Amino acid sequence: VQLVESGGGLVQPGGSLRLSCAASVFTFSNFFMSWYRQAPGKERELVATITAAGGTTNYADSVKNRFTISRDNAKNTVYLQMNSLKPEETAVYYCYRRTGNYWGKGTLVTVSS
């Protein structure tokens, strides 16, 4: 199982970024997928989860109405659209498949002016 995140970078407060996670070596469409993040000095936290077919999503309260998780099963990719970003959301963002406990290596998002 391979999960490869991309799309991180430096963004100003209030800005937007879209993260991608490309999955391989498994039948992507069979599995729930999640995004987590870990800020410096803090524990890793769940940001969002999407069901296998993409019909249901769940979000941490702190990101509701600003972040959107989606997936394209034909491309074996899950996305995280992040809007109205805040400095405290600077973190490494990870793609995760709960079944089997698989993590990507993460992509760094820095929110700063």
C-alpha positions as CSV (number, residue, x, y, z in Angstrom):
1,V,0.0,0.0,0.0
2,Q,1.3,3.4,-1.0
3,L,-0.1,6.8,-0.1
4,V,1.6,9.8,-1.5
5,E,0.5,13.3,-0.5
6,S,1.1,16.5,-2.5
7,G,-0.1,20.1,-2.7
8,G,1.3,21.5,0.5
9,G,3.2,24.8,0.7
10,L,3.2,28.3,2.0
11,V,-0.1,30.2,2.0
12,Q,-1.2,33.4,3.6
13,P,-3.9,33.5,6.3
14,G,-7.3,33.4,4.7
15,G,-5.9,31.6,1.7
16,S,-6.7,28.2,0.1
17,L,-4.8,25.0,-0.8
18,R,-5.9,21.7,-2.2
19,L,-4.1,18.6,-1.0
20,S,-4.0,15.4,-3.0
21,C,-3.3,11.8,-1.9
22,A,-2.5,9.3,-4.6
23,A,-3.0,5.7,-3.6
24,S,-1.6,2.6,-5.1
25,V,-1.2,-1.1,-4.7
26,F,-4.8,-1.7,-3.4
27,T,-8.4,-1.4,-4.5
28,F,-8.9,2.2,-3.5
29,S,-12.6,2.3,-4.0
30,N,-13.2,-0.3,-1.2
31,F,-11.9,1.8,1.6
32,F,-12.7,4.8,3.8
33,M,-10.0,7.4,3.6
34,S,-9.0,10.2,6.0
35,W,-6.9,13.2,6.4
36,Y,-5.0,13.9,9.6
37,R,-2.7,16.7,10.6
38,Q,0.0,17.2,13.2
39,A,1.1,20.7,14.2
40,P,4.4,21.3,15.8
41,G,4.4,20.1,19.4
42,K,0.9,18.7,19.2
43,E,-0.7,15.3,18.8
44,R,-1.9,14.1,15.4
45,E,-5.6,14.9,14.9
46,L,-8.3,13.7,12.6
47,V,-9.4,16.4,10.1
48,A,-11.8,14.6,7.8
49,T,-13.0,11.2,6.6
50,I,-14.8,10.0,3.5
51,T,-16.6,6.8,2.9
52,A,-15.6,4.3,0.2
53,A,-18.0,5.6,-2.5
54,G,-17.7,9.2,-1.3
55,G,-21.3,9.6,-0.3
56,T,-20.6,10.5,3.3
57,T,-18.1,12.8,4.9
58,N,-17.2,13.8,8.4
59,Y,-15.1,16.7,9.7
60,A,-13.5,17.9,12.8
61,D,-15.5,20.8,14.3
62,S,-12.6,23.2,13.8
63,V,-12.6,22.8,10.0
64,K,-16.4,22.4,9.2
65,N,-17.6,24.7,6.5
66,R,-14.0,25.5,5.5
67,F,-12.5,22.2,4.4
68,T,-13.9,19.7,1.9
69,I,-12.8,16.1,1.5
70,S,-13.5,14.4,-1.8
71,R,-12.3,11.5,-3.8
72,D,-12.0,10.3,-7.4
73,N,-12.0,6.5,-7.3
74,A,-11.1,6.4,-11.0
75,K,-7.9,8.2,-10.2
76,N,-7.3,6.5,-6.9
77,T,-7.0,9.9,-5.3
78,V,-8.4,11.6,-2.3
79,Y,-8.4,15.4,-1.9
80,L,-8.6,18.0,0.8
81,Q,-9.7,21.4,-0.2
82,M,-8.8,23.9,2.5
83,N,-10.2,27.4,2.5
84,S,-9.9,30.3,4.9
85,L,-6.7,28.9,6.4
86,K,-5.5,30.1,9.8
87,P,-1.9,30.3,11.1
88,E,-2.7,27.7,13.8
89,E,-3.4,25.2,11.0
90,T,0.2,25.1,10.1
91,A,1.0,21.4,10.2
92,V,2.0,18.3,8.4
93,Y,-1.1,16.8,6.7
94,Y,-1.3,13.0,6.3
95,C,-3.4,10.7,4.3
96,Y,-4.6,7.6,6.1
97,R,-6.3,4.4,5.4
98,R,-7.7,2.9,8.7
99,T,-8.0,-0.6,7.4
100,G,-4.5,-1.9,7.9
101,N,-3.3,1.4,9.5
102,Y,-1.5,2.9,6.5
103,W,-0.1,6.4,6.5
104,G,1.4,8.6,3.9
105,K,4.6,10.5,4.6
106,G,2.7,13.8,4.8
107,T,2.9,17.2,3.2
108,L,3.7,20.4,5.0
109,V,1.2,23.2,5.0
110,T,2.5,26.6,6.4
111,V,0.0,29.4,6.9
112,S,1.9,32.6,7.4
113,S,2.1,36.1,6.2
